[in-house]
């Protein structure tokens, strides 16, 4: 039982750690990018330092070559003049300079190898850093868009639907009121026309509106005839 509780505790701790990491993934990514950028800068400074050392060795090699050329020339001149002692002394210095020259050449070769490796590493790191930075910007933009969609659309949709319903009701009432007003105007116009017609008929102008007894009697006599 104790083992199960321990396993459960570790599982919950792992889940909590993953949830915390997921909730702060962008912040973690931004810090990782800052660390990676610092590493790239450090590599860039290392390349510059190695290149400076290599240049210093090249300058030393050029100086050694110049000294060797000068001493060999002087040693040959001493031999031609019978000064073997001076030629021997010059030969000893030449031997030392040649050993130093060989060491310097090997140092330059080592530096050049290091420079090539560091430059390749720097180029690869810079390219990968740019890729991750672009991905981070896209991830941040996506997260912002998702957050806005999660917060804004539902209330906004509800508000718009309510506004559309209110507008529809207003327009419906306005249309109903317009129809009623038109019907009232029509009724008023018809009522006024009927009133004038009745007054004219009562004054004996135009055809009578209602048949009277005399007209009925005349119609009956006409049938008998």
Z-matrix of the N, CA and C atoms (Angstrom, degrees):
N
C 1 1.472
C 2 1.530 1 111.58
N 3 1.336 2 114.51 1 -43.55
C 4 1.466 3 118.45 2 179.47
C 5 1.526 4 110.49 3 -60.58
N 6 1.327 5 116.54 4 -39.74
C 7 1.458 6 120.25 5 179.31
C 8 1.521 7 110.89 6 -62.72
N 9 1.326 8 116.22 7 -38.73
C 10 1.467 9 119.60 8 178.67
C 11 1.523 10 111.37 9 -65.15
N 12 1.343 11 115.49 10 -41.33
C 13 1.467 12 118.90 11 177.51
C 14 1.525 13 111.10 12 -63.68
N 15 1.322 14 115.67 13 -40.64
C 16 1.468 15 119.31 14 178.56
C 17 1.522 16 110.45 15 -63.96
N 18 1.329 17 115.98 16 -41.64
C 19 1.468 18 119.75 17 177.96
C 20 1.523 19 110.98 18 -64.05
N 21 1.345 20 115.92 19 -41.99
C 22 1.459 21 119.97 20 177.76
C 23 1.515 22 111.09 21 -61.60
N 24 1.324 23 116.52 22 -42.56
C 25 1.473 24 120.32 23 179.98
C 26 1.521 25 110.63 24 -62.68
N 27 1.343 26 116.47 25 -44.06
C 28 1.466 27 118.93 26 179.01
C 29 1.524 28 111.18 27 -64.20
N 30 1.345 29 115.59 28 -39.20
C 31 1.461 30 118.83 29 178.54
C 32 1.515 31 112.60 30 -63.91
N 33 1.335 32 115.99 31 -43.39
C 34 1.462 33 119.43 32 178.44
C 35 1.527 34 111.34 33 -65.30
N 36 1.329 35 116.12 34 -39.68
C 37 1.461 36 119.70 35 178.24
C 38 1.528 37 110.66 36 -63.31
N 39 1.340 38 115.55 37 -40.82
C 40 1.471 39 119.68 38 178.47
C 41 1.527 40 110.86 39 -64.53
N 42 1.339 41 116.65 40 -45.48
C 43 1.469 42 120.61 41 178.94
C 44 1.523 43 111.17 42 -61.56
N 45 1.348 44 116.24 43 -41.23
C 46 1.467 45 119.60 44 179.52
C 47 1.519 46 110.75 45 -65.24
N 48 1.329 47 115.90 46 -40.00
C 49 1.464 48 119.41 47 179.23
C 50 1.528 49 110.57 48 -65.20
N 51 1.331 50 116.38 49 -41.74
C 52 1.471 51 119.52 50 178.35
C 53 1.526 52 110.89 51 -65.52
N 54 1.323 53 116.51 52 -40.97
C 55 1.468 54 119.37 53 178.88
C 56 1.521 55 110.76 54 -63.40
N 57 1.340 56 116.52 55 -41.83
C 58 1.463 57 120.20 56 178.19
C 59 1.519 58 110.78 57 -64.17
N 60 1.329 59 116.36 58 -41.30
C 61 1.468 60 120.14 59 179.15
C 62 1.525 61 110.79 60 -64.34
N 63 1.348 62 116.37 61 -44.32
C 64 1.464 63 119.84 62 179.84
C 65 1.525 64 111.24 63 -63.96
N 66 1.335 65 116.87 64 -39.84
C 67 1.466 66 119.88 65 -178.30
C 68 1.519 67 111.84 66 -67.60
N 69 1.324 68 116.87 67 -26.35
C 70 1.473 69 120.70 68 -177.37
C 71 1.525 70 110.98 69 -117.10
N 72 1.326 71 116.32 70 27.48
C 73 1.460 72 120.34 71 -174.44
C 74 1.523 73 112.11 72 -60.19
N 75 1.331 74 117.55 73 -42.57
C 76 1.463 75 120.03 74 -178.17
C 77 1.517 76 111.15 75 -66.37
N 78 1.330 77 117.57 76 -40.50
C 79 1.461 78 120.23 77 177.66
C 80 1.524 79 110.52 78 -63.69
N 81 1.327 80 116.13 79 -42.02
C 82 1.461 81 119.98 80 177.46
C 83 1.524 82 110.38 81 -62.84
N 84 1.328 83 116.61 82 -43.26
C 85 1.465 84 120.57 83 -179.87
C 86 1.515 85 111.16 84 -62.59
N 87 1.330 86 117.68 85 -42.40
C 88 1.464 87 119.84 86 179.43
C 89 1.525 88 111.45 87 -62.71
N 90 1.341 89 117.26 88 -40.30
C 91 1.462 90 119.58 89 177.84
C 92 1.528 91 110.99 90 -67.64
N 93 1.331 92 116.58 91 -39.55
C 94 1.464 93 119.48 92 176.94
C 95 1.528 94 110.94 93 -62.26
N 96 1.318 95 116.45 94 -37.20
C 97 1.467 96 119.71 95 177.08
C 98 1.521 97 111.05 96 -66.08
N 99 1.327 98 116.69 97 -39.85
C 100 1.464 99 118.96 98 177.43
C 101 1.531 100 110.45 99 -63.51
N 102 1.331 101 116.59 100 -41.71
C 103 1.464 102 119.91 101 177.77
C 104 1.528 103 111.05 102 -63.60
N 105 1.333 104 116.16 103 -42.99
C 106 1.467 105 120.14 104 179.43
C 107 1.523 106 110.95 105 -64.46
N 108 1.341 107 117.02 106 -40.67
C 109 1.467 108 120.13 107 178.23
C 110 1.523 109 110.75 108 -63.16
N 111 1.343 110 116.57 109 -38.59
C 112 1.464 111 119.77 110 177.00
C 113 1.531 112 110.49 111 -64.14
N 114 1.342 113 116.67 112 -39.30
C 115 1.455 114 120.05 113 176.73
C 116 1.518 115 112.46 114 -63.82
N 117 1.330 116 116.47 115 -39.63
C 118 1.469 117 120.20 116 177.46
C 119 1.528 118 110.28 117 -64.29
N 120 1.329 119 116.73 118 -41.91
C 121 1.471 120 119.81 119 177.36
C 122 1.527 121 110.86 120 -62.21
N 123 1.333 122 116.56 121 -40.33
C 124 1.459 123 119.88 122 178.69
C 125 1.528 124 110.69 123 -63.34
N 126 1.327 125 116.83 124 -41.28
C 127 1.467 126 120.45 125 177.38
C 128 1.516 127 110.94 126 -63.78
N 129 1.334 128 116.47 127 -40.62
C 130 1.454 129 120.41 128 178.56
C 131 1.535 130 111.11 129 -61.97
N 132 1.344 131 116.79 130 -41.85
C 133 1.465 132 120.12 131 177.83
C 134 1.526 133 110.92 132 -67.01
N 135 1.346 134 116.58 133 -35.56
C 136 1.466 135 119.89 134 177.96
C 137 1.529 136 110.72 135 -64.17
N 138 1.326 137 116.42 136 -41.87
C 139 1.469 138 119.84 137 177.47
C 140 1.530 139 110.29 138 -60.79
N 141 1.331 140 116.17 139 -44.51
C 142 1.463 141 119.72 140 -179.85
C 143 1.529 142 110.85 141 -62.88
N 144 1.324 143 116.62 142 -39.07
C 145 1.470 144 120.23 143 179.85
C 146 1.524 145 111.31 144 -65.35
N 147 1.331 146 117.04 145 -46.49
C 148 1.468 147 120.76 146 179.76
C 149 1.526 148 110.36 147 -63.64
N 150 1.334 149 116.52 148 -39.26
C 151 1.469 150 119.51 149 178.06
C 152 1.529 151 110.67 150 -63.71
N 153 1.325 152 117.19 151 -37.32
C 154 1.468 153 120.45 152 177.47
C 155 1.527 154 110.55 153 -64.93
N 156 1.343 155 117.44 154 -42.78
C 157 1.472 156 120.72 155 177.33
C 158 1.522 157 110.97 156 -62.17
N 159 1.345 158 115.78 157 -42.42
C 160 1.464 159 119.49 158 179.91
C 161 1.524 160 110.73 159 -62.61
N 162 1.324 161 116.12 160 -41.18
C 163 1.462 162 119.01 161 179.16
C 164 1.529 163 111.00 162 -65.43
N 165 1.324 164 116.40 163 -37.65
C 166 1.462 165 119.43 164 177.48
C 167 1.525 166 110.73 165 -61.64
N 168 1.344 167 117.31 166 -40.75
C 169 1.461 168 120.74 167 177.74
C 170 1.522 169 111.34 168 -67.57
N 171 1.306 170 117.28 169 -36.63
C 172 1.475 171 119.26 170 177.25
C 173 1.525 172 110.66 171 -63.95
N 174 1.335 173 115.05 172 -41.49
C 175 1.468 174 118.06 173 177.27
C 176 1.533 175 110.90 174 -62.46
N 177 1.336 176 116.22 175 -40.37
C 178 1.471 177 120.11 176 178.18
C 179 1.525 178 110.71 177 -64.12
N 180 1.352 179 116.56 178 -40.50
C 181 1.463 180 120.27 179 179.05
C 182 1.526 181 110.65 180 -62.83
N 183 1.322 182 115.68 181 -41.72
C 184 1.467 183 118.53 182 178.72
C 185 1.535 184 110.41 183 -62.57
N 186 1.306 185 117.81 184 -39.56
C 187 1.466 186 121.49 185 179.17
C 188 1.528 187 110.55 186 -66.54
N 189 1.348 188 116.84 187 -41.76
C 190 1.462 189 120.87 188 179.63
C 191 1.530 190 110.58 189 -64.44
N 192 1.346 191 115.27 190 -43.71
C 193 1.469 192 118.66 191 179.22
C 194 1.525 193 110.73 192 -60.63
N 195 1.327 194 116.92 193 -40.14
C 196 1.464 195 119.95 194 178.94
C 197 1.536 196 110.46 195 -65.62
N 198 1.332 197 117.74 196 -41.34
C 199 1.460 198 121.32 197 178.66
C 200 1.522 199 111.61 198 -64.96
N 201 1.338 200 115.91 199 -41.78
C 202 1.459 201 119.70 200 178.46
C 203 1.519 202 111.39 201 -61.90
N 204 1.311 203 115.99 202 -45.85
C 205 1.461 204 119.32 203 -179.62
C 206 1.530 205 110.31 204 -60.90
N 207 1.313 206 116.85 205 -41.74
C 208 1.471 207 120.68 206 -178.69
C 209 1.525 208 110.74 207 -67.57
N 210 1.365 209 117.72 208 -45.88
C 211 1.463 210 120.46 209 -177.67
C 212 1.526 211 112.19 210 -68.00
N 213 1.347 212 116.63 211 -39.28
C 214 1.464 213 118.59 212 178.09
C 215 1.523 214 110.76 213 -63.04
N 216 1.320 215 115.82 214 -40.44
C 217 1.455 216 119.60 215 178.15
C 218 1.529 217 110.92 216 -62.78
N 219 1.325 218 116.09 217 -42.34
C 220 1.467 219 119.80 218 -179.21
C 221 1.543 220 111.06 219 -70.87
N 222 1.341 221 116.28 220 -36.29
C 223 1.471 222 118.52 221 177.98
C 224 1.518 223 111.15 222 -63.71
N 225 1.336 224 116.47 223 -42.34
C 226 1.458 225 120.22 224 177.11
C 227 1.520 226 110.97 225 -62.05
N 228 1.326 227 116.25 226 -40.04
C 229 1.460 228 120.49 227 178.90
C 230 1.537 229 110.69 228 -65.29
N 231 1.349 230 116.07 229 -38.37
C 232 1.471 231 119.58 230 178.59
C 233 1.515 232 111.11 231 -65.33
N 234 1.345 233 117.48 232 -38.64
C 235 1.454 234 120.28 233 178.26
C 236 1.525 235 111.71 234 -64.34
N 237 1.319 236 116.52 235 -41.21
C 238 1.457 237 119.84 236 179.69
C 239 1.524 238 111.69 237 -65.41
N 240 1.308 239 116.03 238 -25.50
C 241 1.468 240 120.29 239 -179.37
C 242 1.532 241 111.98 240 -96.86
N 243 1.327 242 117.30 241 7.57
C 244 1.439 243 120.85 242 176.99
C 245 1.510 244 114.40 243 76.95
N 246 1.295 245 117.33 244 16.76
C 247 1.470 246 120.25 245 178.26
C 248 1.522 247 109.34 246 -99.19
N 249 1.347 248 113.36 247 73.60
C 250 1.456 249 118.51 248 -178.80
C 251 1.529 250 111.57 249 -64.93
N 252 1.313 251 117.34 250 -30.95
C 253 1.457 252 120.23 251 -179.52
C 254 1.520 253 111.18 252 -62.56
N 255 1.342 254 115.22 253 -44.92
C 256 1.467 255 119.15 254 178.95
C 257 1.536 256 111.12 255 -69.64
N 258 1.328 257 115.16 256 -36.86
C 259 1.459 258 118.82 257 178.50
C 260 1.523 259 110.43 258 -64.66
N 261 1.351 260 116.63 259 -39.41
C 262 1.457 261 120.00 260 178.56
C 263 1.522 262 111.48 261 -64.94
N 264 1.301 263 115.35 262 -41.66
C 265 1.466 264 119.36 263 178.06
C 266 1.521 265 110.62 264 -62.81
N 267 1.325 266 116.56 265 -43.42
C 268 1.464 267 120.88 266 178.91
C 269 1.524 268 110.82 267 -64.18
N 270 1.340 269 116.29 268 -38.02
C 271 1.465 270 120.12 269 -179.99
C 272 1.521 271 110.71 270 -63.52
N 273 1.349 272 118.18 271 -37.45
C 274 1.451 273 120.72 272 177.67
C 275 1.519 274 112.27 273 -63.33
N 276 1.335 275 116.28 274 -42.19
C 277 1.469 276 119.76 275 178.12
C 278 1.520 277 110.67 276 -67.29
N 279 1.346 278 116.13 277 -38.05
C 280 1.467 279 119.96 278 178.17
C 281 1.518 280 110.30 279 -60.80
N 282 1.318 281 117.84 280 -41.96
C 283 1.459 282 121.71 281 179.39
C 284 1.530 283 110.70 282 -61.27
N 285 1.329 284 116.25 283 -43.02
C 286 1.466 285 119.94 284 178.00
C 287 1.527 286 111.26 285 -63.34
N 288 1.340 287 115.40 286 -42.98
C 289 1.460 288 119.36 287 -179.92
C 290 1.523 289 111.70 288 -65.98
N 291 1.335 290 116.67 289 -36.26
C 292 1.460 291 118.96 290 178.53
C 293 1.528 292 110.82 291 -65.92
N 294 1.341 293 117.04 292 -38.93
C 295 1.473 294 119.51 293 176.31
C 296 1.527 295 110.76 294 -64.21
N 297 1.332 296 114.91 295 -41.28
C 298 1.472 297 118.76 296 178.31
C 299 1.520 298 110.60 297 -66.27
N 300 1.320 299 115.89 298 -36.20
C 301 1.473 300 119.51 299 178.42
C 302 1.523 301 110.75 300 -64.03
N 303 1.336 302 116.84 301 -42.67
C 304 1.469 303 119.93 302 179.95
C 305 1.530 304 110.67 303 -63.80
N 306 1.332 305 116.63 304 -41.31
C 307 1.468 306 120.02 305 178.13
C 308 1.520 307 110.81 306 -63.75
N 309 1.312 308 115.80 307 -41.29
C 310 1.469 309 119.86 308 179.97
C 311 1.523 310 111.07 309 -64.99
N 312 1.336 311 116.53 310 -39.36
C 313 1.463 312 119.60 311 178.53
C 314 1.524 313 111.06 312 -64.08
N 315 1.338 314 116.11 313 -40.85
C 316 1.465 315 118.65 314 178.09
C 317 1.539 316 111.02 315 -65.63
N 318 1.323 317 116.17 316 -37.97
C 319 1.475 318 119.57 317 177.50
C 320 1.519 319 110.68 318 -63.35
N 321 1.320 320 116.24 319 -41.81
C 322 1.470 321 120.10 320 179.37
C 323 1.521 322 109.94 321 -63.58
N 324 1.339 323 117.35 322 -42.21
C 325 1.469 324 120.43 323 179.40
C 326 1.526 325 110.44 324 -62.77
N 327 1.344 326 115.83 325 -40.73
C 328 1.469 327 119.36 326 178.74
C 329 1.522 328 110.63 327 -64.07
N 330 1.320 329 116.04 328 -44.85
C 331 1.467 330 120.11 329 179.04
C 332 1.531 331 111.03 330 -61.71
N 333 1.314 332 116.80 331 -42.04
C 334 1.467 333 119.65 332 -178.93
C 335 1.533 334 110.86 333 -64.60
N 336 1.335 335 116.69 334 -37.46
C 337 1.463 336 119.44 335 176.18
C 338 1.529 337 110.56 336 -64.25
N 339 1.333 338 115.67 337 -45.10
C 340 1.461 339 119.88 338 178.52
C 341 1.529 340 111.17 339 -61.87
N 342 1.311 341 116.50 340 -41.99
C 343 1.467 342 120.63 341 -179.84
C 344 1.528 343 110.38 342 -61.52
N 345 1.344 344 116.79 343 -44.75
C 346 1.468 345 120.02 344 -180.00
C 347 1.525 346 110.56 345 -61.97
N 348 1.349 347 116.62 346 -43.71
C 349 1.465 348 119.77 347 179.98
C 350 1.521 349 111.77 348 -65.73
N 351 1.335 350 116.07 349 -44.06
C 352 1.462 351 119.52 350 -179.08
C 353 1.526 352 111.46 351 -66.89
N 354 1.325 353 117.17 352 -37.30
C 355 1.470 354 119.96 353 178.09
C 356 1.527 355 110.79 354 -64.93
N 357 1.337 356 116.09 355 -41.75
C 358 1.472 357 119.16 356 178.04
C 359 1.525 358 110.38 357 -64.29
N 360 1.331 359 116.42 358 -42.93
C 361 1.462 360 120.41 359 177.99
C 362 1.526 361 110.95 360 -63.30
N 363 1.334 362 116.13 361 -41.10
C 364 1.471 363 120.23 362 179.72
C 365 1.524 364 111.03 363 -64.55
N 366 1.337 365 116.45 364 -44.45
C 367 1.473 366 119.57 365 -179.84
C 368 1.523 367 110.67 366 -62.11
N 369 1.337 368 116.60 367 -43.13
C 370 1.463 369 120.19 368 179.14
C 371 1.529 370 110.80 369 -64.10
N 372 1.329 371 116.50 370 -43.73
C 373 1.473 372 120.65 371 -179.20
C 374 1.523 373 111.12 372 -64.75
N 375 1.330 374 116.91 373 -42.07
C 376 1.465 375 120.06 374 179.20
C 377 1.526 376 111.00 375 -63.63
N 378 1.332 377 116.79 376 -42.16
C 379 1.468 378 120.14 377 179.50
C 380 1.528 379 110.55 378 -64.16
N 381 1.332 380 116.77 379 -44.12
C 382 1.469 381 119.87 380 179.69
C 383 1.527 382 111.00 381 -66.48
N 384 1.331 383 116.28 382 -37.54
C 385 1.465 384 119.47 383 178.39
C 386 1.518 385 110.69 384 -63.53
N 387 1.333 386 116.91 385 -42.47
C 388 1.471 387 119.71 386 178.44
C 389 1.524 388 110.70 387 -62.78
N 390 1.330 389 117.23 388 -40.59
C 391 1.471 390 120.60 389 178.77
C 392 1.526 391 110.95 390 -61.96
N 393 1.335 392 115.46 391 -45.69
C 394 1.468 393 118.93 392 -179.07
C 395 1.524 394 110.52 393 -66.65
N 396 1.329 395 117.46 394 -38.45
C 397 1.465 396 120.40 395 178.41
C 398 1.527 397 110.79 396 -62.45
N 399 1.331 398 116.64 397 -42.85
C 400 1.473 399 119.10 398 176.92
C 401 1.524 400 110.26 399 -62.91
N 402 1.329 401 116.57 400 -43.47
C 403 1.463 402 119.34 401 177.71
C 404 1.515 403 112.35 402 -62.54
N 405 1.338 404 116.50 403 -37.44
C 406 1.470 405 120.16 404 179.04
C 407 1.522 406 110.98 405 -65.67
N 408 1.331 407 116.80 406 -40.81
C 409 1.466 408 119.32 407 177.19
C 410 1.519 409 110.90 408 -63.25
N 411 1.322 410 117.19 409 -41.45
C 412 1.464 411 120.69 410 178.27
C 413 1.523 412 110.53 411 -64.70
N 414 1.338 413 116.62 412 -42.59
C 415 1.462 414 120.01 413 179.19
C 416 1.519 415 111.29 414 -63.41
N 417 1.333 416 116.72 415 -40.47
C 418 1.465 417 120.38 416 178.94
C 419 1.529 418 110.60 417 -65.14
N 420 1.345 419 116.36 418 -42.76
C 421 1.466 420 119.59 419 178.61
C 422 1.524 421 110.96 420 -63.93
N 423 1.336 422 116.96 421 -41.19
C 424 1.459 423 120.53 422 178.67
C 425 1.517 424 111.06 423 -64.01
N 426 1.342 425 116.45 424 -42.64
C 427 1.465 426 120.17 425 179.37
C 428 1.524 427 111.20 426 -62.58
N 429 1.336 428 116.80 427 -41.28
C 430 1.465 429 120.42 428 177.97
C 431 1.523 430 110.90 429 -63.13
N 432 1.338 431 115.80 430 -44.39
C 433 1.468 432 120.02 431 179.06
C 434 1.519 433 111.31 432 -62.15
N 435 1.332 434 116.41 433 -43.95
C 436 1.463 435 119.37 434 179.45
C 437 1.519 436 111.65 435 -64.73
N 438 1.332 437 116.28 436 -39.01
C 439 1.460 438 119.65 437 179.26
C 440 1.530 439 110.81 438 -64.85
N 441 1.328 440 116.65 439 -41.21
C 442 1.466 441 119.66 440 178.80
C 443 1.519 442 111.47 441 -66.85
N 444 1.342 443 115.95 442 -39.37
C 445 1.463 444 118.60 443 178.15
C 446 1.514 445 110.89 444 -65.91
N 447 1.310 446 116.59 445 -34.34
C 448 1.460 447 119.77 446 -178.70
C 449 1.518 448 112.17 447 -72.43
N 450 1.339 449 116.46 448 -28.82
C 451 1.469 450 119.80 449 -174.36
C 452 1.523 451 111.90 450 -96.53
N 453 1.326 452 116.65 451 -41.41
C 454 1.463 453 119.77 452 -168.03
C 455 1.523 454 115.55 453 -87.66
N 456 1.345 455 119.29 454 -46.41
C 457 1.471 456 118.01 455 -165.24
C 458 1.521 457 115.43 456 -61.13
N 459 1.343 458 119.20 457 -40.96
C 460 1.459 459 118.98 458 -172.95
C 461 1.531 460 112.45 459 -64.01
N 462 1.342 461 120.42 460 -53.15
C 463 1.469 462 119.40 461 176.28
C 464 1.527 463 112.06 462 -61.54
N 465 1.332 464 115.71 463 -37.92
C 466 1.455 465 118.39 464 -179.55
C 467 1.518 466 110.96 465 -64.11
N 468 1.315 467 117.15 466 -43.28
C 469 1.463 468 120.61 467 178.79
C 470 1.524 469 110.97 468 -62.67
N 471 1.326 470 115.23 469 -41.91
C 472 1.469 471 119.52 470 179.22
C 473 1.522 472 110.49 471 -63.38
N 474 1.329 473 116.82 472 -45.93
C 475 1.463 474 120.62 473 179.56
C 476 1.519 475 111.24 474 -60.56
N 477 1.333 476 116.95 475 -43.13
C 478 1.457 477 120.07 476 -179.70
C 479 1.525 478 110.97 477 -65.48
N 480 1.333 479 116.10 478 -41.51
C 481 1.468 480 118.87 479 178.99
C 482 1.520 481 110.99 480 -62.67
N 483 1.339 482 116.83 481 -41.85
C 484 1.459 483 120.36 482 178.51
C 485 1.531 484 110.72 483 -64.76
N 486 1.345 485 116.40 484 -41.99
C 487 1.466 486 119.96 485 179.22
C 488 1.519 487 110.68 486 -63.50
N 489 1.354 488 116.43 487 -41.10
C 490 1.469 489 119.54 488 178.83
C 491 1.526 490 110.58 489 -64.37
N 492 1.343 491 117.27 490 -39.74
C 493 1.467 492 120.11 491 177.76
C 494 1.515 493 112.35 492 -63.68
N 495 1.356 494 115.71 493 -42.41
C 496 1.474 495 119.98 494 178.42
C 497 1.519 496 110.81 495 -62.69
N 498 1.342 497 116.33 496 -44.19
C 499 1.460 498 119.89 497 179.09
C 500 1.518 499 110.91 498 -62.18
N 501 1.339 500 116.87 499 -40.85
C 502 1.462 501 120.00 500 179.47
C 503 1.520 502 110.87 501 -62.26
N 504 1.339 503 116.27 502 -41.43
C 505 1.469 504 119.00 503 178.99
C 506 1.527 505 111.41 504 -65.66
N 507 1.332 506 116.73 505 -40.88
C 508 1.467 507 120.21 506 179.03
C 509 1.520 508 110.79 507 -61.43
N 510 1.359 509 115.49 508 -47.29
C 511 1.465 510 119.41 509 -179.32
C 512 1.520 511 111.01 510 -63.72
N 513 1.333 512 116.71 511 -38.02
C 514 1.462 513 120.17 512 178.81
C 515 1.522 514 111.20 513 -63.93
N 516 1.347 515 115.93 514 -44.56
C 517 1.471 516 118.64 515 178.19
C 518 1.524 517 111.16 516 -64.45
N 519 1.338 518 116.31 517 -40.47
C 520 1.463 519 118.93 518 179.05
C 521 1.522 520 111.24 519 -63.85
N 522 1.357 521 116.67 520 -39.67
C 523 1.461 522 119.53 521 178.24
C 524 1.529 523 110.87 522 -65.41
N 525 1.335 524 116.76 523 -41.47
C 526 1.455 525 121.23 524 178.92
C 527 1.520 526 110.69 525 -62.79
N 528 1.338 527 115.44 526 -42.46
C 529 1.459 528 119.52 527 179.66
C 530 1.528 529 111.05 528 -65.39
N 531 1.345 530 116.21 529 -37.82
C 532 1.460 531 119.62 530 178.53
C 533 1.519 532 112.11 531 -64.78
N 534 1.351 533 115.52 532 -42.41
C 535 1.465 534 119.36 533 178.74
C 536 1.536 535 111.11 534 -63.79
N 537 1.331 536 115.84 535 -41.37
C 538 1.465 537 119.25 536 179.46
C 539 1.518 538 110.98 537 -64.27
N 540 1.307 539 116.62 538 -40.84
C 541 1.461 540 120.57 539 179.46
C 542 1.521 541 110.60 540 -63.93
N 543 1.354 542 116.23 541 -42.07
C 544 1.471 543 119.38 542 179.23
C 545 1.518 544 110.56 543 -64.11
N 546 1.345 545 116.39 544 -40.89
C 547 1.465 546 119.26 545 179.01
C 548 1.517 547 111.01 546 -64.81
N 549 1.315 548 117.79 547 -38.54
C 550 1.458 549 121.72 548 179.14
C 551 1.515 550 110.86 549 -64.42
N 552 1.343 551 115.19 550 -42.55
C 553 1.479 552 118.67 551 178.17
C 554 1.514 553 110.04 552 -62.45
N 555 1.350 554 116.60 553 -41.11
C 556 1.459 555 120.52 554 -179.61
C 557 1.524 556 110.70 555 -64.57
N 558 1.327 557 115.06 556 -42.86
C 559 1.464 558 118.66 557 179.11
C 560 1.516 559 111.45 558 -64.48
N 561 1.308 560 116.99 559 -42.14
C 562 1.469 561 120.16 560 178.69
C 563 1.514 562 111.43 561 -61.63
N 564 1.341 563 115.57 562 -41.05
C 565 1.472 564 119.05 563 -179.85
C 566 1.530 565 110.44 564 -66.15
N 567 1.331 566 117.29 565 -43.97
C 568 1.474 567 120.41 566 -179.61
C 569 1.519 568 111.15 567 -65.13
N 570 1.320 569 117.96 568 -39.69
C 571 1.464 570 121.05 569 179.91
C 572 1.514 571 111.75 570 -64.06
N 573 1.310 572 115.88 571 -40.06
C 574 1.470 573 119.56 572 179.69
C 575 1.528 574 110.36 573 -65.99
N 576 1.329 575 118.25 574 -39.61
C 577 1.478 576 121.73 575 179.74
C 578 1.525 577 111.00 576 -65.17
N 579 1.349 578 116.32 577 -41.05
C 580 1.470 579 119.83 578 179.20
C 581 1.526 580 110.84 579 -64.58
N 582 1.297 581 117.24 580 -38.98
C 583 1.461 582 121.00 581 -179.55
C 584 1.533 583 111.25 582 -63.14
N 585 1.314 584 115.23 583 -45.66
C 586 1.481 585 118.81 584 179.84
C 587 1.519 586 110.38 585 -65.17
N 588 1.349 587 116.70 586 -40.14
C 589 1.468 588 120.04 587 179.05
C 590 1.524 589 111.20 588 -61.37
N 591 1.336 590 116.59 589 -42.98
C 592 1.467 591 119.83 590 -179.66
C 593 1.522 592 110.56 591 -63.85
N 594 1.296 593 117.21 592 -40.62
C 595 1.466 594 119.74 593 -179.85
C 596 1.545 595 111.00 594 -64.31
N 597 1.331 596 115.98 595 -40.90
C 598 1.471 597 119.09 596 178.77
C 599 1.531 598 111.18 597 -65.29
N 600 1.335 599 116.44 598 -42.82
C 601 1.467 600 119.81 599 -179.54
C 602 1.516 601 110.45 600 -64.24
N 603 1.329 602 118.86 601 -38.88
C 604 1.461 603 122.44 602 179.72
C 605 1.523 604 111.37 603 -65.48
N 606 1.311 605 116.43 604 -28.15
C 607 1.468 606 120.26 605 178.31
C 608 1.510 607 112.06 606 -84.42
N 609 1.342 608 117.77 607 3.81
C 610 1.464 609 121.34 608 177.42
C 611 1.497 610 113.26 609 82.09
N 612 1.327 611 115.27 610 17.85
C 613 1.461 612 119.62 611 -179.86
C 614 1.513 613 107.49 612 -100.91
N 615 1.343 614 115.58 613 122.75
C 616 1.431 615 120.36 614 -179.55
C 617 1.515 616 111.50 615 82.71
N 618 1.345 617 115.09 616 -178.05
C 619 1.467 618 120.59 617 -178.96
C 620 1.505 619 109.08 618 -67.83
N 621 1.349 620 115.09 619 142.62
C 622 1.469 621 117.80 620 177.55
C 623 1.526 622 110.72 621 -67.65
N 624 1.298 623 115.37 622 149.06
C 625 1.464 624 120.09 623 -178.67
C 626 1.508 625 111.78 624 -80.67
N 627 1.312 626 118.77 625 -30.79
C 628 1.459 627 122.76 626 -178.58
C 629 1.547 628 108.92 627 -125.43
N 630 1.334 629 117.43 628 138.50
C 631 1.486 630 119.10 629 176.89
C 632 1.530 631 110.40 630 -68.72
N 633 1.401 632 116.78 631 138.11
C 634 1.475 633 118.98 632 177.92
C 635 1.549 634 109.39 633 -102.83
N 636 1.330 635 117.86 634 176.87
C 637 1.475 636 122.28 635 -175.46
C 638 1.525 637 111.88 636 -62.88
N 639 1.325 638 117.06 637 -38.34
C 640 1.469 639 120.23 638 -178.94
C 641 1.505 640 110.86 639 -63.62
N 642 1.315 641 116.18 640 -40.81
C 643 1.466 642 120.06 641 -179.55
C 644 1.519 643 110.34 642 -66.64
N 645 1.335 644 116.71 643 -38.64
C 646 1.472 645 119.90 644 179.01
C 647 1.518 646 110.96 645 -65.75
N 648 1.382 647 116.35 646 -41.98
C 649 1.469 648 120.17 647 -179.15
C 650 1.516 649 109.63 648 -64.77
N 651 1.255 650 119.42 649 -44.57
C 652 1.475 651 123.26 650 179.40
C 653 1.534 652 109.96 651 -60.29
N 654 1.364 653 117.10 652 -39.39
C 655 1.453 654 119.35 653 179.64
C 656 1.518 655 112.28 654 -66.14
N 657 1.372 656 116.21 655 -36.41
C 658 1.467 657 120.58 656 178.81
C 659 1.535 658 111.37 657 -69.04
N 660 1.372 659 117.26 658 -41.02
C 661 1.467 660 120.90 659 178.93
C 662 1.518 661 110.32 660 -63.10
N 663 1.326 662 114.39 661 -34.31
C 664 1.478 663 118.76 662 -178.80
C 665 1.530 664 109.24 663 -66.84
N 666 1.330 665 119.14 664 -37.01
C 667 1.455 666 123.19 665 178.36
C 668 1.537 667 110.82 666 -64.51
N 669 1.400 668 117.19 667 -43.56
C 670 1.449 669 120.61 668 179.86
C 671 1.520 670 111.71 669 -64.39
N 672 1.284 671 118.14 670 -37.87
C 673 1.442 672 121.99 671 178.85
C 674 1.502 673 111.46 672 -67.19
